[in-house]
């Protein structure tokens, strides 16, 4: 896989956004009293971690091909 520079920048931007989402979900999980909402936030955090790992993998592949 050989991404253009603008594609790599987009991946970095998505990664930063997903890190922010993870931080918010994790923070709010500690503040929420409703168990159903807490479960939703925990599932969101789990999925977001997977997405972050995937994005990091795409960036790693990109840097190895340079």
Buried (B, 14 or more C-beta within 10 A) or exposed (E): EEBEEEEBEEBEEBBEEBEEBBEBBBEBBEEBEEEEEBEBBBEBBEBBBEBBEEBEEBBEEBEEEE
